[in-house]
Amino acid sequence: MHWCTREHGLIRTAAKGARRPASPFAGKLDLFYTADLLWLPSKKSDLHTLREVAVTDFRLGLQASWPKVLCASYFVKLLESAAEPQTPIESLYDLLRRALDFLAAHPPSRKALLHFERELAHDLGVQGDPATPPITALRQMLHRVPPQRDALWQLLDPTPPPQPP
């Protein structure tokens, strides 16, 4: 499992025994949940052992539609590609939490997508010229963005703009 934490940044954990019947992790490990974690740091790798999970927000509204899941997964993938593992950056944690909370309660939109990209570029210090789209600055920094961005962009507004007479 991958987690975005306020105190430790992006971390990876293994939940030993999670698939066993009567596992203490049953119903607690799913996409986009917010949870309090107890984990044992590994001394040999970046894969830590998950000990306990207490879900604080299931964000059930987020899993109500494919566009919401696609948008949330894009936000997560973009943040993962931009952030250094195990480096706490509280503003990135807060940005992701706010974005997921928004998507749980509202349909995704191009405005929400652009807002997330703008905030991420700002937090990373790569925005530069305000006339430059944030995705351009992020592409320059990351060399590529998650592939679902183009599909998401089309899904959120598939109709072409009206042509002038």
Beta strands, then each sheet from edge to edge (+ up, - down):
strand 1: 2-5
strand 2: 9-14
strand 3: 34-40
strand 4: 47-57
sheet 1: 1+ 2- 4- 3+
end
